[in-house]
Amino acid sequence: MVRQNFSERNGYTSKQIQFEGVDFALKNRIWNVFYGRNQYLLNPSLRSPGLEIIEDILDIFGFTYEYPKDWVARGNNMKKLESLFLKKEWHFVYDFIEIYLEKESEKSKSNCNSIAKELTRVLEEEKSGYRIVKNLVVPITTKSELKSIDQSISTKYDSVNTHMLKALTLYSRRKNPDYENSIKESISAIESLCCIITGNNKATLGDALKKMDERGLNLHGALKSALGQLYGYTSDQNGIRHAGIDFAGASTEDAKYMLVSCSGFVNYFIEKWEKSM
């Protein structure tokens, strides 16, 4: 186990979405799930005549393992698999998960589902850009989405950058992600930009949208309607921005959707506005 420092234990650190990469904390936790579920194989009282899952995985990846299948050999094979797992490239980790779940599903569907659920929690908590669907590891974040978020945090407008950075930070907090306030900050970034464009610092997004055309943006009606509905979702009596309302249903999917969507709107509005100037 990796020892956590003060900041990690108390939720003060933030993590970026891990896409096409796996940091040590994520890799270590995935391995701990596997080891925790399979350390019984190292029990010397077990004398299973068939290949165990450790040897199965080593064999599938083309690595040699020790015979006979006694507990000493199993221990050596487990150490070899751990060493490979920790040293190999990031994508090996996800290959490993798929093969592990495939082998488990052959033995027990319910046990496989339990493991997949446990691994999914790890992927979510460590901000992996991937999730497990039907025992396959699939992306939830694309390069274009990450690029859009990064671009929206690096504009020439400080207030917009601040809101988007807060949204990403609140979403990415490892221990205590705050999805509710991440969503608030995402929509506030658009609201802030619209106030800049219209020259009215007190305007709500709803009011600002009505005046965007006066500033030369000429937004399509369907686009204004879509953004208005998005804003309405966060502002009505059951919405996330309404004072005193506990939006307990805000999930990682909700926050990610708003983060990506609002970053896209920010970048689009800036490009549209600057071309009209």
Residue frames as qw, qx, qy, qz and C-alpha x, y, z in Angstrom:
[[0.000, 0.886, 0.464, 0.000, 0.00, 0.00, 0.00],
 [0.376, 0.444, -0.030, 0.813, 1.17, 3.54, -0.77],
 [0.282, -0.512, -0.512, 0.629, 1.23, 5.84, 2.24],
 [0.129, 0.815, 0.383, 0.415, -0.92, 8.92, 1.76],
 [0.306, 0.101, -0.283, 0.903, 0.36, 12.31, 2.82],
 [0.060, 0.399, 0.540, -0.739, -1.66, 14.86, 4.81],
 [0.319, 0.307, -0.205, -0.873, -3.12, 16.59, 1.75],
 [0.405, 0.007, -0.811, -0.422, -4.31, 13.32, 0.21],
 [0.199, -0.276, -0.887, 0.313, -5.81, 12.03, 3.46],
 [0.052, 0.525, 0.477, -0.703, -7.78, 15.21, 4.00],
 [0.436, 0.659, 0.602, 0.119, -8.94, 15.76, 0.45],
 [0.037, -0.852, 0.041, 0.520, -6.92, 18.86, -0.38],
 [0.228, -0.332, 0.676, 0.617, -5.32, 17.52, -3.53],
 [0.682, 0.530, 0.131, -0.486, -6.89, 17.49, -6.96],
 [0.517, -0.126, 0.748, 0.398, -6.28, 15.18, -9.89],
 [0.393, 0.415, -0.364, -0.736, -6.67, 15.74, -13.59],
 [0.912, 0.211, 0.169, -0.310, -8.61, 13.24, -15.67],
 [0.394, -0.444, 0.750, 0.293, -6.27, 10.39, -16.60],
 [0.796, 0.542, 0.136, -0.234, -6.60, 9.77, -20.31],
 [0.794, 0.505, -0.263, 0.215, -3.99, 7.70, -22.14],
 [0.235, 0.504, -0.620, 0.553, -2.05, 7.41, -18.94],
 [0.773, -0.506, -0.374, -0.087, -2.16, 5.76, -15.51],
 [0.036, -0.744, 0.489, -0.454, -0.44, 7.22, -12.46],
 [0.295, 0.205, -0.888, 0.288, 1.04, 5.04, -9.73],
 [0.368, -0.020, 0.579, -0.727, -1.84, 5.57, -7.29],
 [0.776, 0.227, -0.065, -0.585, -4.38, 4.25, -9.82],
 [0.646, 0.336, -0.682, -0.067, -2.17, 1.36, -10.86],
 [0.079, 0.232, -0.831, 0.499, -1.47, 0.44, -7.24],
 [0.536, 0.037, 0.450, -0.713, -5.14, 0.45, -6.26],
 [0.806, 0.269, -0.297, -0.436, -6.12, -1.72, -9.23],
 [0.499, 0.304, -0.796, 0.159, -3.41, -4.20, -8.26],
 [0.171, -0.162, 0.727, -0.645, -4.61, -4.20, -4.64],
 [0.759, 0.103, 0.102, -0.635, -8.10, -5.17, -5.82],
 [0.786, 0.305, -0.516, -0.152, -6.65, -8.12, -7.73],
 [0.310, 0.311, -0.796, 0.417, -4.31, -9.14, -4.93],
 [0.394, -0.150, 0.534, -0.733, -7.00, -8.80, -2.28],
 [0.834, 0.144, 0.005, -0.532, -9.30, -11.07, -4.27],
 [0.880, 0.317, -0.352, -0.040, -6.64, -13.68, -5.12],
 [0.014, -0.647, 0.684, -0.337, -4.20, -13.84, -2.23],
 [0.833, -0.201, 0.392, -0.334, -6.00, -16.98, -1.05],
 [0.883, 0.421, -0.208, -0.024, -4.26, -18.75, -3.93],
 [0.285, 0.636, -0.620, 0.361, -1.03, -18.44, -1.96],
 [0.714, -0.429, 0.379, -0.404, -2.43, -20.58, 0.84],
 [0.092, 0.433, -0.892, -0.094, -0.22, -23.72, 1.04],
 [0.476, 0.093, 0.809, -0.331, -3.23, -25.86, 1.97],
 [0.675, 0.560, 0.096, -0.471, -4.75, -25.32, -1.49],
 [0.399, -0.248, 0.797, 0.381, -3.85, -27.94, -4.08],
 [0.645, 0.584, 0.172, -0.462, -5.92, -27.00, -7.08],
 [0.724, 0.006, 0.582, 0.371, -4.96, -29.26, -10.02],
 [0.500, 0.714, 0.385, 0.305, -5.85, -26.72, -12.73],
 [0.379, 0.304, -0.008, 0.874, -4.28, -23.46, -13.82],
 [0.176, -0.696, -0.482, 0.501, -5.08, -20.66, -11.41],
 [0.283, 0.924, 0.257, 0.011, -5.93, -17.16, -12.53],
 [0.276, -0.815, 0.346, 0.373, -2.38, -15.88, -11.88],
 [0.474, -0.181, 0.735, 0.449, -0.91, -18.40, -14.29],
 [0.455, 0.645, 0.604, 0.110, -3.78, -17.89, -16.73],
 [0.129, 0.975, 0.051, -0.175, -3.06, -14.17, -17.02],
 [0.330, -0.648, 0.557, 0.402, 0.69, -14.70, -17.32],
 [0.539, 0.115, 0.771, 0.320, 0.07, -17.25, -20.04],
 [0.390, 0.804, 0.450, 0.002, -2.30, -14.99, -22.00],
 [0.054, 0.967, -0.168, -0.186, 0.28, -12.23, -22.04],
 [0.797, 0.510, -0.284, 0.156, 2.95, -14.66, -23.19],
 [0.103, -0.718, 0.590, -0.355, 4.97, -14.74, -19.97],
 [0.626, 0.056, -0.772, 0.096, 6.45, -17.92, -18.51],
 [0.572, -0.590, 0.239, -0.518, 5.49, -19.10, -15.06],
 [0.054, -0.445, 0.868, -0.216, 6.78, -21.67, -12.60],
 [0.857, -0.131, -0.404, -0.290, 5.83, -25.34, -12.31],
 [0.163, -0.430, -0.871, -0.174, 4.68, -27.26, -10.37],
 [0.266, -0.629, -0.234, -0.693, 1.56, -25.50, -9.15],
 [0.558, -0.422, -0.591, 0.402, 2.50, -25.58, -5.48],
 [0.191, -0.933, -0.285, 0.109, 2.13, -22.61, -3.16],
 [0.477, -0.531, 0.238, 0.659, 5.80, -21.56, -3.51],
 [0.336, 0.195, 0.596, 0.703, 5.47, -21.39, -7.29],
 [0.010, -0.810, -0.547, -0.209, 2.20, -19.51, -6.94],
 [0.352, -0.836, -0.096, 0.411, 3.90, -16.95, -4.70],
 [0.426, -0.298, 0.431, 0.737, 6.71, -16.50, -7.21],
 [0.220, 0.451, 0.666, 0.553, 4.22, -16.17, -10.05],
 [0.137, -0.894, -0.422, 0.061, 2.22, -13.58, -8.10],
 [0.378, -0.697, 0.129, 0.596, 5.40, -11.54, -7.55],
 [0.370, 0.001, 0.591, 0.716, 6.27, -11.81, -11.24],
 [0.094, 0.683, 0.634, 0.349, 2.80, -10.69, -12.28],
 [0.253, -0.890, -0.242, 0.293, 2.92, -7.76, -9.83],
 [0.419, -0.470, 0.319, 0.709, 6.32, -6.67, -11.16],
 [0.268, 0.266, 0.660, 0.649, 5.07, -6.79, -14.74],
 [0.046, -0.805, -0.583, -0.097, 1.87, -5.00, -13.85],
 [0.294, -0.856, -0.109, 0.410, 3.67, -2.12, -12.15],
 [0.383, -0.433, 0.431, 0.693, 6.32, -1.74, -14.85],
 [0.386, 0.365, 0.705, 0.470, 4.35, -2.15, -18.07],
 [0.002, -0.183, -0.247, -0.952, 2.85, 0.66, -20.13],
 [0.362, 0.061, 0.378, -0.850, -0.40, 2.31, -19.06],
 [0.695, 0.122, -0.310, -0.637, -2.56, 0.41, -21.56],
 [0.423, 0.101, -0.895, 0.097, -1.38, -2.93, -20.14],
 [0.169, 0.030, 0.666, -0.726, -3.34, -2.06, -16.98],
 [0.624, 0.233, 0.110, -0.738, -6.61, -1.95, -18.90],
 [0.627, 0.244, -0.694, -0.254, -5.75, -5.10, -20.86],
 [0.169, 0.112, -0.882, 0.425, -5.16, -6.73, -17.50],
 [0.418, 0.110, 0.464, -0.773, -8.56, -5.64, -16.19],
 [0.713, 0.254, -0.253, -0.603, -10.39, -7.02, -19.23],
 [0.577, 0.211, -0.788, -0.027, -8.62, -10.38, -19.08],
 [0.016, -0.081, 0.790, -0.607, -9.07, -10.59, -15.32],
 [0.554, 0.158, 0.304, -0.759, -12.82, -9.98, -15.62],
 [0.699, 0.273, -0.498, -0.435, -13.08, -12.42, -18.52],
 [0.405, 0.160, -0.879, 0.195, -11.45, -15.20, -16.47],
 [0.185, 0.036, 0.678, -0.710, -13.63, -14.41, -13.45],
 [0.636, 0.186, -0.011, -0.749, -16.82, -14.41, -15.53],
 [0.611, 0.192, -0.736, -0.221, -16.00, -17.95, -16.65],
 [0.274, -0.022, -0.866, 0.418, -16.07, -19.04, -13.02],
 [0.096, -0.597, -0.692, 0.394, -18.78, -16.82, -11.53],
 [0.134, 0.652, 0.373, 0.646, -20.88, -14.07, -13.10],
 [0.414, -0.870, -0.247, -0.107, -21.86, -12.61, -9.74],
 [0.676, -0.512, 0.067, 0.526, -18.27, -12.54, -8.50],
 [0.476, 0.251, 0.340, 0.771, -17.18, -10.93, -11.76],
 [0.067, -0.801, -0.353, -0.479, -19.85, -8.23, -11.38],
 [0.575, -0.789, -0.133, 0.171, -18.71, -7.57, -7.82],
 [0.648, -0.245, 0.204, 0.691, -15.09, -7.16, -8.94],
 [0.297, 0.499, 0.400, 0.709, -16.11, -4.91, -11.85],
 [0.274, -0.885, -0.300, -0.227, -18.06, -2.71, -9.43],
 [0.646, -0.651, 0.021, 0.397, -15.06, -2.46, -7.10],
 [0.569, 0.002, 0.328, 0.754, -12.71, -1.62, -9.96],
 [0.122, 0.717, 0.420, 0.543, -15.15, 0.96, -11.35],
 [0.417, -0.889, -0.179, 0.065, -15.14, 2.73, -7.99],
 [0.637, -0.421, 0.206, 0.612, -11.34, 2.88, -8.11],
 [0.419, 0.340, 0.445, 0.715, -11.38, 4.24, -11.67],
 [0.093, -0.856, -0.371, -0.347, -13.89, 6.90, -10.67],
 [0.530, -0.817, -0.071, 0.218, -12.10, 7.96, -7.49],
 [0.588, -0.366, 0.324, 0.644, -8.72, 8.16, -9.23],
 [0.315, 0.766, -0.022, -0.560, -10.22, 10.16, -12.12],
 [0.423, -0.050, 0.776, 0.465, -9.48, 7.65, -14.83],
 [0.373, 0.350, -0.244, -0.824, -10.83, 8.61, -18.24],
 [0.446, 0.057, -0.824, -0.346, -12.18, 5.06, -18.60],
 [0.636, -0.178, 0.453, -0.599, -14.95, 2.94, -17.13],
 [0.137, -0.073, 0.982, 0.104, -15.95, -0.73, -17.27],
 [0.670, 0.241, 0.046, -0.701, -18.92, -1.62, -19.46],
 [0.959, 0.180, -0.034, -0.217, -19.81, -5.27, -20.03],
 [0.848, -0.340, 0.261, 0.312, -16.33, -6.26, -18.80],
 [0.621, 0.472, 0.155, 0.606, -14.71, -3.97, -21.36],
 [0.331, -0.565, -0.132, 0.744, -12.73, -0.84, -20.51],
 [0.342, 0.684, 0.461, 0.450, -14.18, 2.06, -22.50],
 [0.276, 0.081, -0.121, 0.950, -13.29, 5.78, -22.62],
 [0.055, -0.795, -0.574, 0.188, -15.55, 8.34, -20.99],
 [0.061, -0.882, 0.082, 0.460, -13.35, 11.25, -22.04],
 [0.778, 0.498, 0.201, 0.326, -11.85, 12.01, -25.43],
 [0.546, -0.072, 0.055, 0.833, -8.79, 13.99, -26.44],
 [0.046, 0.525, 0.330, 0.783, -11.02, 16.67, -27.91],
 [0.498, -0.771, -0.358, -0.169, -12.94, 17.02, -24.64],
 [0.684, -0.481, -0.110, 0.538, -9.73, 17.37, -22.65],
 [0.401, 0.168, 0.214, 0.875, -8.42, 19.90, -25.14],
 [0.163, -0.698, -0.398, -0.573, -11.65, 21.87, -24.89],
 [0.605, -0.740, -0.271, 0.116, -11.46, 21.99, -21.09],
 [0.643, -0.267, 0.035, 0.717, -7.80, 23.02, -21.16],
 [0.242, 0.394, 0.314, 0.829, -8.53, 25.77, -23.70],
 [0.308, -0.773, -0.385, -0.399, -11.42, 27.15, -21.62],
 [0.655, -0.663, -0.165, 0.322, -9.11, 27.52, -18.60],
 [0.556, -0.241, 0.213, 0.766, -6.51, 29.45, -20.62],
 [0.276, 0.798, 0.417, 0.336, -8.53, 32.27, -22.16],
 [0.299, 0.346, -0.130, 0.880, -7.66, 35.97, -21.98],
 [0.445, -0.589, -0.120, -0.664, -10.55, 36.50, -19.55],
 [0.101, 0.309, -0.793, 0.516, -9.51, 35.93, -15.94],
 [0.576, -0.081, 0.425, -0.693, -13.01, 35.55, -14.51],
 [0.873, 0.228, -0.242, -0.357, -13.84, 32.85, -17.06],
 [0.537, 0.383, -0.718, 0.224, -10.57, 31.03, -16.35],
 [0.178, -0.296, 0.681, -0.646, -11.23, 31.20, -12.62],
 [0.766, 0.011, 0.235, -0.598, -14.69, 29.64, -12.87],
 [0.862, 0.304, -0.365, -0.174, -13.58, 26.88, -15.24],
 [0.361, 0.409, -0.748, 0.377, -10.53, 26.06, -13.13],
 [0.407, -0.212, 0.591, -0.663, -12.71, 25.89, -10.01],
 [0.864, 0.133, -0.018, -0.485, -15.15, 23.62, -11.85],
 [0.749, 0.359, -0.554, 0.052, -12.34, 21.27, -12.86],
 [0.105, 0.396, -0.730, 0.547, -10.75, 21.35, -9.40],
 [0.596, -0.136, 0.440, -0.658, -14.01, 20.58, -7.61],
 [0.903, 0.222, -0.173, -0.325, -14.74, 17.77, -10.06],
 [0.702, 0.423, -0.544, 0.180, -11.23, 16.33, -9.80],
 [0.324, -0.606, 0.563, -0.459, -10.78, 16.34, -6.03],
 [0.417, 0.180, -0.890, -0.032, -9.68, 12.83, -5.19],
 [0.108, -0.130, -0.870, 0.463, -11.19, 12.37, -1.74],
 [0.157, 0.583, 0.607, -0.517, -14.15, 14.72, -1.68],
 [0.141, 0.216, 0.534, 0.805, -15.27, 15.70, -5.18],
 [0.194, 0.487, 0.446, -0.726, -17.91, 18.43, -5.10],
 [0.264, 0.318, 0.746, 0.522, -20.06, 17.79, -8.15],
 [0.023, 0.845, 0.522, -0.111, -22.76, 20.27, -7.15],
 [0.138, -0.871, 0.067, 0.468, -20.42, 23.24, -6.97],
 [0.395, -0.173, 0.643, 0.633, -18.45, 22.05, -9.99],
 [0.240, 0.588, 0.699, 0.329, -21.65, 22.36, -12.02],
 [0.082, -0.924, -0.272, 0.255, -22.30, 25.82, -10.55],
 [0.307, -0.648, 0.343, 0.607, -18.82, 26.98, -11.54],
 [0.405, 0.139, 0.722, 0.543, -19.14, 25.55, -15.06],
 [0.153, 0.765, 0.576, 0.244, -22.32, 27.47, -15.82],
 [0.240, -0.889, -0.090, 0.379, -20.94, 30.54, -14.03],
 [0.451, -0.279, 0.466, 0.709, -18.05, 30.58, -16.52],
 [0.225, 0.475, 0.649, 0.549, -20.50, 30.99, -19.39],
 [0.149, -0.894, -0.419, 0.046, -22.47, 33.58, -17.44],
 [0.410, -0.685, 0.116, 0.590, -19.27, 35.52, -16.74],
 [0.378, -0.016, 0.567, 0.731, -18.25, 35.46, -20.40],
 [0.100, 0.675, 0.633, 0.365, -21.69, 36.60, -21.53],
 [0.251, -0.894, -0.234, 0.290, -21.49, 39.51, -19.08],
 [0.411, -0.452, 0.347, 0.712, -18.13, 40.47, -20.60],
 [0.293, 0.264, 0.676, 0.622, -19.47, 40.24, -24.14],
 [0.046, -0.780, -0.559, -0.278, -22.61, 42.28, -23.41],
 [0.215, 0.404, -0.221, 0.861, -20.81, 44.74, -21.15],
 [0.572, -0.551, -0.025, -0.607, -23.27, 44.18, -18.30],
 [0.216, 0.318, -0.842, 0.378, -21.63, 42.71, -15.21],
 [0.402, -0.023, 0.624, -0.670, -24.96, 42.25, -13.45],
 [0.701, 0.184, -0.316, -0.612, -26.79, 40.40, -16.21],
 [0.753, -0.123, 0.628, -0.151, -27.89, 36.82, -15.73],
 [0.284, -0.124, 0.814, 0.492, -27.12, 34.33, -18.46],
 [0.306, 0.599, 0.740, 0.021, -30.75, 34.40, -19.51],
 [0.125, 0.915, 0.134, -0.358, -30.68, 38.19, -19.94],
 [0.209, -0.620, 0.535, 0.535, -27.27, 38.17, -21.60],
 [0.440, 0.143, 0.822, 0.333, -28.31, 35.60, -24.21],
 [0.322, 0.797, 0.505, -0.080, -31.02, 37.97, -25.42],
 [0.062, 0.952, -0.119, -0.275, -28.41, 40.66, -26.12],
 [0.657, -0.285, 0.539, 0.444, -25.70, 38.51, -27.68],
 [0.560, 0.552, 0.492, 0.374, -26.85, 39.25, -31.22],
 [0.035, 0.997, 0.070, -0.006, -26.48, 42.97, -30.52],
 [0.398, -0.743, 0.462, 0.275, -22.76, 42.29, -30.00],
 [0.427, 0.615, -0.539, -0.386, -22.45, 40.59, -33.38],
 [0.347, -0.249, 0.903, -0.050, -22.57, 36.91, -32.38],
 [0.641, 0.213, -0.341, -0.654, -25.76, 36.10, -34.34],
 [0.247, -0.159, 0.938, -0.183, -26.34, 32.83, -32.50],
 [0.368, -0.157, -0.776, -0.488, -28.64, 30.29, -34.07],
 [0.593, -0.395, 0.032, -0.701, -32.02, 30.12, -32.35],
 [0.919, -0.159, -0.351, -0.080, -31.66, 26.42, -31.60],
 [0.597, 0.192, -0.491, 0.605, -28.28, 27.04, -29.98],
 [0.153, -0.375, 0.299, -0.864, -29.63, 29.82, -27.77],
 [0.788, -0.301, -0.146, -0.517, -32.55, 27.59, -26.87],
 [0.863, -0.020, -0.469, 0.189, -30.25, 24.71, -25.93],
 [0.365, 0.225, -0.472, 0.770, -28.07, 26.92, -23.75],
 [0.408, -0.383, 0.102, -0.822, -31.16, 28.49, -22.22],
 [0.883, -0.249, -0.285, -0.279, -32.45, 25.05, -21.30],
 [0.715, 0.094, -0.504, 0.475, -29.07, 24.11, -19.87],
 [0.046, 0.307, -0.355, 0.882, -29.14, 27.25, -17.76],
 [0.644, -0.351, -0.101, -0.672, -32.73, 26.52, -16.77],
 [0.851, -0.116, -0.510, 0.056, -31.70, 23.08, -15.51],
 [0.539, 0.009, -0.485, 0.689, -29.32, 24.75, -13.08],
 [0.004, 0.158, -0.178, 0.971, -31.60, 27.62, -12.10],
 [0.529, -0.423, -0.424, -0.601, -35.20, 26.49, -11.67],
 [0.595, -0.587, 0.226, -0.500, -36.76, 25.67, -8.32],
 [0.966, -0.206, 0.157, 0.022, -35.29, 22.19, -8.38],
 [0.675, 0.645, -0.222, 0.281, -32.07, 23.32, -10.02],
 [0.793, -0.121, -0.295, 0.518, -28.59, 23.23, -8.68],
 [0.284, 0.294, -0.128, 0.904, -28.13, 27.01, -8.43],
 [0.421, -0.674, -0.311, -0.521, -31.33, 27.68, -6.49],
 [0.044, -0.492, 0.582, -0.647, -30.57, 28.89, -2.97],
 [0.562, -0.250, 0.545, -0.570, -31.28, 26.41, -0.22],
 [0.927, 0.196, -0.091, -0.307, -31.76, 23.47, -2.54],
 [0.473, -0.483, 0.730, 0.102, -29.68, 20.38, -1.84],
 [0.739, 0.466, -0.328, -0.359, -29.05, 18.86, -5.26],
 [0.631, -0.428, 0.644, -0.064, -28.10, 15.51, -3.79],
 [0.883, 0.313, 0.349, -0.013, -28.46, 13.77, -7.14],
 [0.327, 0.857, -0.376, -0.132, -25.46, 15.47, -8.75],
 [0.945, -0.111, 0.257, 0.168, -23.17, 12.71, -9.98],
 [0.442, -0.435, 0.485, 0.616, -19.79, 12.46, -11.62],
 [0.390, 0.386, 0.683, 0.481, -21.58, 12.07, -14.97],
 [0.043, 0.925, 0.378, -0.007, -23.60, 15.26, -14.38],
 [0.310, -0.836, 0.169, 0.420, -20.51, 17.26, -13.44],
 [0.485, -0.175, 0.614, 0.598, -18.44, 15.91, -16.32],
 [0.333, 0.622, 0.627, 0.329, -21.20, 16.66, -18.82],
 [0.041, -0.975, -0.197, 0.089, -21.49, 20.24, -17.59],
 [0.451, -0.647, 0.345, 0.509, -17.72, 20.69, -17.49],
 [0.453, 0.051, 0.666, 0.590, -17.28, 19.51, -21.08],
 [0.221, 0.740, 0.589, 0.241, -20.41, 21.24, -22.40],
 [0.140, -0.960, -0.125, 0.206, -19.67, 24.58, -20.78],
 [0.455, -0.488, 0.431, 0.607, -16.04, 24.52, -21.87],
 [0.410, 0.320, 0.676, 0.522, -17.27, 24.02, -25.43],
 [0.070, 0.896, 0.427, 0.104, -19.68, 26.95, -25.17],
 [0.345, -0.823, 0.101, 0.440, -16.96, 29.18, -23.69],
 [0.457, -0.248, 0.561, 0.644, -14.54, 28.40, -26.50],
 [0.305, 0.539, 0.670, 0.409, -17.22, 28.78, -29.16],
 [0.045, -0.942, -0.321, 0.085, -18.47, 32.14, -27.84],
 [0.377, -0.704, 0.247, 0.548, -14.94, 33.55, -27.60],
 [0.417, -0.007, 0.648, 0.637, -14.07, 32.51, -31.14],
 [0.183, 0.703, 0.630, 0.274, -17.42, 33.82, -32.45],
 [0.168, -0.935, -0.194, 0.243, -17.11, 37.13, -30.60],
 [0.413, -0.572, 0.352, 0.615, -13.49, 37.79, -31.55],
 [0.390, 0.225, 0.669, 0.591, -14.28, 37.21, -35.23],
 [0.075, 0.817, 0.536, 0.197, -17.07, 39.78, -35.04],
 [0.342, -0.792, -0.095, 0.497, -14.90, 42.47, -33.46]]
